Amino acid sequence: MPAAQGEGRRLSRKKLTKPEREAPIERTKRQRFLPYAYARHGLVARIEGLRIDGQAAPRAIDPERHLVSLDEEPWRRVTFGLVVSVPPEVVERVVPKGAEPALELVAVLSCEATRLRVAIARAMAPVGGGEVSLPIPLRRDDLAGAASLEVHLLRAATGEASPGFAHHAGSRLASARGWELRLERRREPEGRFLDVRYRSFADDEVLRRFAGNLYRVELDQAAPVLWINSDHQRIVPILGDRGTRGKRSRLREVFYDLIAQGVWTQLFSRAVEDLQTADGELTYDWEDAALREVLPGMYPEARSHTARREALLHGLRSEGLAATMERFDAALQKKSDVAEHMTRLIEETLPET
């Protein structure tokens, strides 16, 4: 397989198909590439043998969401093995043909709240591919809120230069999908349909082009991901505040309303887009769940979910998109109590008014 090259951004087409679907939906996703061969998510990392204060806790691991929930009970130390698979074909993509450079796997633990970023485990990687287990120890005193665990395949030594390939020691050759370590429960903005994750956009190869934004929603998956940009260091603590009274609590309510407005608009728009296809089928279960949340407020006269979906399609044909979005906006404002939350914020911060 040819290696991906070029620093710029390029478009890749990803088809989302379902059985017996007449016309596959095509999505366009932008990706970033390093100027040399690099296999983003070419490695596979899984967690095994999780122990919380010495007790086995396999249920804390969610392999599908790459999430470890450490927010149920107080703890002091956690240990587990991060088992990293290095496929031979990935090595072939990122290493010049005939070369056998020394390769190293490095696990990086990051926590924005405590400003921690450390290479917590290292091991030499098999040049021909294979599995390596990295022992990961965690101390509760080092972490707060949420942390992330990433693993990278690096060149361990500088080698002979070859066009299209990295040759300096420390160059990243491949990565695995990261794991989130959830240490405290967060109130998630309408998180029923979302996997909410906190990440530094500036440090993420894909999210970096949205570095100034507060959030980013990725919809093309079974559970949409809402990325919150942890680089906004004055905003993130407000979003994570657990109080129920006071200025911070009122600010949090309004902040969530602002995020929810944009998120719900994207959820609704994607569901409507799929609903208007030739067969009227939805690509993901979350699309129907989202419609069940907002359609009752948009079409209160309809008595069933099927009737509301039909009313939505009829409205799009007869009234148009602008009128339909007006209905949606009115229903969403009522659902989220925007006016009430703003009033509470005013009363808390400007009591004389």
C-alpha positions as CSV (number, residue, x, y, z in Angstrom):
1,M,0.0,0.0,0.0
2,P,1.5,3.4,-0.9
3,A,2.4,5.7,1.9
4,A,0.4,8.9,2.5
5,Q,2.6,11.9,1.9
6,G,2.4,15.7,1.7
7,E,1.9,18.2,4.5
8,G,-1.2,19.8,3.1
9,R,-4.8,18.7,3.5
10,R,-6.5,16.4,1.0
11,L,-10.0,15.1,0.6
12,S,-10.9,11.4,1.1
13,R,-14.2,9.9,0.2
14,K,-15.9,7.6,2.7
15,K,-19.1,5.7,1.7
16,L,-21.6,4.9,4.4
17,T,-23.8,2.0,3.1
18,K,-26.5,-0.1,4.6
19,P,-28.0,-3.3,3.3
20,E,-30.4,-2.8,0.4
21,R,-29.9,1.0,0.4
22,E,-30.6,2.3,-3.1
23,A,-28.0,5.1,-3.1
24,P,-25.0,5.1,-0.7
25,I,-24.5,8.3,1.1
26,E,-21.1,9.9,0.5
27,R,-19.4,12.0,3.1
28,T,-16.3,14.1,2.7
29,K,-13.8,14.2,5.5
30,R,-10.7,16.4,5.6
31,Q,-7.5,14.8,6.9
32,R,-4.0,16.1,7.6
33,F,-0.8,14.4,6.7
34,L,2.8,14.7,7.7
35,P,5.4,15.3,5.0
36,Y,6.6,11.7,5.3
37,A,4.9,8.3,5.5
38,Y,2.8,8.2,8.6
39,A,0.0,5.7,9.6
40,R,-2.5,7.5,11.8
41,H,-4.4,5.0,13.8
42,G,-2.4,2.2,12.1
43,L,-1.6,0.7,15.5
44,V,-4.2,-1.0,17.7
45,A,-4.2,-0.4,21.4
46,R,-6.3,-2.3,23.9
47,I,-6.4,-2.3,27.7
48,E,-6.1,-5.6,29.7
49,G,-5.8,-6.5,33.4
50,L,-7.2,-3.3,34.9
51,R,-6.8,-3.2,38.7
52,I,-8.1,-0.4,40.9
53,D,-6.2,-0.3,44.2
54,G,-5.3,-4.0,43.6
55,Q,-8.8,-5.1,42.7
56,A,-9.7,-6.4,39.2
57,A,-12.1,-4.0,37.5
58,P,-12.8,-5.2,33.9
59,R,-16.2,-3.5,33.8
60,A,-14.5,-0.1,33.9
61,I,-13.2,-0.7,30.4
62,D,-15.4,0.3,27.4
63,P,-13.5,-1.0,24.3
64,E,-15.9,0.4,21.8
65,R,-15.7,3.9,23.0
66,H,-12.0,3.6,24.1
67,L,-13.1,4.8,27.5
68,V,-11.9,3.8,31.0
69,S,-14.4,5.0,33.7
70,L,-12.6,5.7,37.0
71,D,-15.3,7.9,38.4
72,E,-17.4,5.4,40.3
73,E,-15.4,5.1,43.6
74,P,-12.5,6.9,45.2
75,W,-9.1,5.3,44.4
76,R,-5.4,5.9,44.9
77,R,-3.6,3.7,42.3
78,V,-4.6,2.1,39.0
79,T,-2.6,-0.3,36.9
80,F,-3.2,-2.0,33.6
81,G,-1.5,-3.3,30.5
82,L,-1.7,-1.3,27.3
83,V,-1.3,-4.0,24.7
84,V,-0.2,-2.5,21.4
85,S,-0.5,-4.4,18.1
86,V,2.0,-3.3,15.4
87,P,0.7,-4.8,12.1
88,P,3.5,-5.8,9.7
89,E,1.8,-4.0,6.8
90,V,1.9,-0.7,8.8
91,V,5.7,-1.1,9.3
92,E,6.1,-1.7,5.6
93,R,4.2,1.6,4.9
94,V,6.3,3.8,7.1
95,V,9.8,2.2,6.8
96,P,11.8,2.2,3.5
97,K,11.9,-1.1,1.7
98,G,14.8,-3.2,2.9
99,A,15.5,-1.1,6.0
100,E,15.3,-2.4,9.5
101,P,15.5,0.6,11.8
102,A,15.1,0.4,15.5
103,L,11.5,1.3,16.4
104,E,10.1,2.3,19.8
105,L,6.6,2.4,21.2
106,V,5.9,5.3,23.6
107,A,2.7,5.7,25.7
108,V,1.9,9.3,26.5
109,L,-0.4,10.3,29.4
110,S,-1.9,13.8,29.3
111,C,-4.2,15.6,31.7
112,E,-5.1,19.2,31.0
113,A,-6.4,20.0,34.5
114,T,-3.1,19.2,36.1
115,R,-0.9,20.2,33.1
116,L,0.5,16.7,33.0
117,R,2.1,15.3,29.8
118,V,4.5,12.5,30.3
119,A,5.9,9.5,28.4
120,I,4.6,7.0,31.0
121,A,5.9,3.8,29.3
122,R,8.4,2.8,26.6
123,A,9.3,-0.4,24.8
124,M,11.2,-1.4,21.7
125,A,8.8,-2.5,18.9
126,P,9.3,-5.5,16.7
127,V,10.4,-4.4,13.2
128,G,8.5,-7.2,11.6
129,G,5.3,-6.4,13.5
130,G,3.8,-8.0,16.6
131,E,2.3,-7.2,20.0
132,V,3.9,-5.4,22.9
133,S,2.4,-4.9,26.4
134,L,3.2,-1.6,28.1
135,P,2.6,-1.6,31.9
136,I,0.7,1.6,32.8
137,P,0.6,2.9,36.4
138,L,-1.7,5.8,37.4
139,R,-1.7,7.9,40.6
140,R,-4.9,9.7,41.5
141,D,-2.9,12.6,42.9
142,D,-1.5,13.3,39.4
143,L,-4.9,13.5,37.6
144,A,-8.2,15.5,37.7
145,G,-11.3,15.6,35.5
146,A,-10.2,13.5,32.5
147,A,-7.0,12.3,31.1
148,S,-5.9,10.8,27.8
149,L,-3.6,8.0,26.9
150,E,-2.0,7.8,23.5
151,V,0.6,5.5,21.9
152,H,3.0,6.3,19.1
153,L,5.5,4.4,17.1
154,L,8.8,6.3,16.8
155,R,12.1,5.8,15.1
156,A,14.6,5.0,18.0
157,A,17.6,6.2,16.1
158,T,18.5,8.4,13.1
159,G,19.1,6.5,9.9
160,E,19.9,7.0,6.2
161,A,17.6,9.5,4.5
162,S,15.1,8.1,2.0
163,P,12.6,10.2,0.0
164,G,9.1,10.1,1.5
165,F,10.2,8.5,4.8
166,A,11.2,9.9,8.2
167,H,14.8,9.2,9.2
168,H,15.4,11.3,12.3
169,A,15.4,9.8,15.8
170,G,12.1,10.5,17.6
171,S,10.1,10.9,14.3
172,R,6.5,9.7,14.7
173,L,5.7,6.9,12.3
174,A,2.3,5.7,13.5
175,S,-0.3,6.1,16.2
176,A,-3.2,4.2,17.7
177,R,-6.6,5.6,18.6
178,G,-6.3,7.2,22.0
179,W,-8.0,6.1,25.2
180,E,-9.9,8.5,27.5
181,L,-9.6,8.1,31.3
182,R,-12.7,9.5,32.9
183,L,-11.9,10.5,36.5
184,E,-14.9,12.7,37.4
185,R,-18.4,12.8,36.1
186,R,-19.2,15.7,33.9
187,R,-22.6,17.2,33.0
188,E,-22.7,16.6,29.2
189,P,-24.7,18.9,26.9
190,E,-27.6,16.6,25.8
191,G,-25.0,13.8,26.0
192,R,-27.5,11.0,25.6
193,F,-26.5,10.7,21.9
194,L,-22.9,11.8,22.2
195,D,-19.5,10.6,23.3
196,V,-18.2,13.8,24.9
197,R,-14.4,14.1,25.0
198,Y,-12.0,16.8,26.0
199,R,-8.9,17.3,23.9
200,S,-6.4,20.0,23.1
201,F,-7.2,20.9,19.5
202,A,-3.8,22.5,19.0
203,D,-2.1,19.2,19.8
204,D,-4.4,17.0,17.7
205,E,-3.4,16.3,14.1
206,V,-7.0,16.4,12.8
207,L,-8.6,18.9,15.1
208,R,-5.7,21.4,14.8
209,R,-7.4,23.2,11.9
210,F,-10.3,24.1,14.3
211,A,-7.8,25.3,17.0
212,G,-9.7,28.5,17.7
213,N,-13.1,26.8,18.1
214,L,-14.7,25.7,21.4
215,Y,-16.1,22.4,20.1
216,R,-16.3,20.1,17.1
217,V,-18.9,17.4,16.4
218,E,-18.0,14.3,14.4
219,L,-21.2,12.6,13.2
220,D,-20.2,9.8,10.9
221,Q,-20.2,7.0,13.5
222,A,-22.5,5.0,15.6
223,A,-22.0,7.3,18.6
224,P,-21.3,10.9,17.5
225,V,-18.3,12.5,19.3
226,L,-18.4,16.0,20.7
227,W,-14.9,17.2,21.1
228,I,-14.5,20.1,23.6
229,N,-11.4,22.2,23.1
230,S,-9.4,22.0,26.4
231,D,-7.2,24.8,25.2
232,H,-9.9,27.3,26.3
233,Q,-8.6,27.2,29.9
234,R,-11.1,29.7,31.3
235,I,-14.1,28.0,29.8
236,V,-13.4,24.3,30.5
237,P,-13.4,24.7,34.3
238,I,-16.9,26.3,34.1
239,L,-18.2,23.4,31.9
240,G,-16.8,20.9,34.5
241,D,-18.2,22.8,37.5
242,R,-20.4,20.5,39.7
243,G,-22.1,23.2,41.8
244,T,-25.8,23.9,41.6
245,R,-25.8,27.5,42.9
246,G,-23.8,30.6,42.3
247,K,-22.4,32.5,39.3
248,R,-20.4,29.6,38.0
249,S,-23.4,27.3,38.0
250,R,-25.5,29.9,36.1
251,L,-22.7,30.5,33.6
252,R,-22.4,26.7,33.1
253,E,-26.1,26.5,32.2
254,V,-25.8,29.2,29.6
255,F,-22.6,27.8,28.2
256,Y,-24.2,24.4,27.7
257,D,-27.2,26.0,26.0
258,L,-24.9,27.7,23.5
259,I,-23.1,24.4,22.8
260,A,-26.3,22.5,22.6
261,Q,-27.8,24.8,20.1
262,G,-25.0,24.1,17.6
263,V,-24.8,20.4,18.4
264,W,-28.5,19.8,18.1
265,T,-28.7,21.7,14.8
266,Q,-26.1,19.4,13.4
267,L,-27.8,16.3,14.8
268,F,-31.1,17.4,13.4
269,S,-29.7,18.4,10.0
270,R,-28.0,15.1,9.4
271,A,-31.1,13.1,10.4
272,V,-33.2,15.2,8.0
273,E,-30.7,14.8,5.2
274,D,-30.9,11.0,5.5
275,L,-34.7,11.0,5.9
276,Q,-35.0,12.8,2.6
277,T,-33.1,10.1,0.6
278,A,-35.0,7.8,-1.8
279,D,-35.7,5.0,0.7
280,G,-36.2,7.3,3.7
281,E,-34.0,5.2,5.9
282,L,-31.6,6.6,8.6
283,T,-28.0,5.6,8.6
284,Y,-27.5,5.5,12.4
285,D,-29.8,4.7,15.4
286,W,-28.9,8.1,17.0
287,E,-30.6,9.9,14.1
288,D,-34.0,8.5,15.0
289,A,-33.3,9.0,18.7
290,A,-32.6,12.7,18.0
291,L,-35.8,13.1,16.0
292,R,-37.8,11.5,18.8
293,E,-36.5,14.3,21.1
294,V,-37.2,17.3,19.0
295,L,-40.2,16.4,16.7
296,P,-42.8,16.4,19.6
297,G,-42.0,20.1,20.1
298,M,-42.1,20.8,16.4
299,Y,-45.3,19.0,15.6
300,P,-47.3,18.7,18.9
301,E,-50.5,17.9,17.0
302,A,-49.1,14.6,15.6
303,R,-49.8,11.6,17.9
304,S,-47.1,9.2,16.9
305,H,-43.5,9.2,15.9
306,T,-44.4,8.0,12.4
307,A,-46.9,10.8,12.1
308,R,-44.3,13.3,13.2
309,R,-41.8,12.1,10.7
310,E,-44.4,12.4,7.9
311,A,-45.3,15.9,9.1
312,L,-41.6,16.8,9.0
313,L,-41.2,15.6,5.4
314,H,-44.5,17.3,4.4
315,G,-43.3,20.5,6.0
316,L,-40.0,20.4,4.1
317,R,-41.8,20.0,0.8
318,S,-44.6,22.5,1.4
319,E,-43.0,25.1,3.7
320,G,-39.3,24.7,2.8
321,L,-36.2,24.3,4.8
322,A,-36.2,27.8,6.3
323,A,-39.6,27.4,7.9
324,T,-38.8,23.9,9.1
325,M,-35.6,25.2,10.8
326,E,-37.7,28.0,12.4
327,R,-39.9,25.3,13.9
328,F,-36.9,23.4,15.1
329,D,-35.3,26.5,16.7
330,A,-38.5,27.4,18.6
331,A,-38.8,23.8,19.9
332,L,-35.2,23.6,20.9
333,Q,-35.4,26.9,22.8
334,K,-38.3,25.7,24.8
335,K,-36.7,22.3,25.4
336,S,-33.5,23.7,26.8
337,D,-35.1,26.6,28.8
338,V,-32.7,29.1,27.3
339,A,-34.6,32.2,28.6
340,E,-34.9,30.8,32.1
341,H,-31.2,30.1,32.3
342,M,-30.3,33.5,31.0
343,T,-32.6,35.1,33.5
344,R,-31.0,33.2,36.4
345,L,-27.6,34.4,35.2
346,I,-28.7,38.0,35.2
347,E,-30.2,37.7,38.6
348,E,-27.0,36.2,39.9
349,T,-24.6,38.7,38.3
350,L,-26.7,41.8,38.1
351,P,-29.1,41.6,41.0
352,E,-30.0,45.3,40.9
353,T,-31.7,44.9,37.5
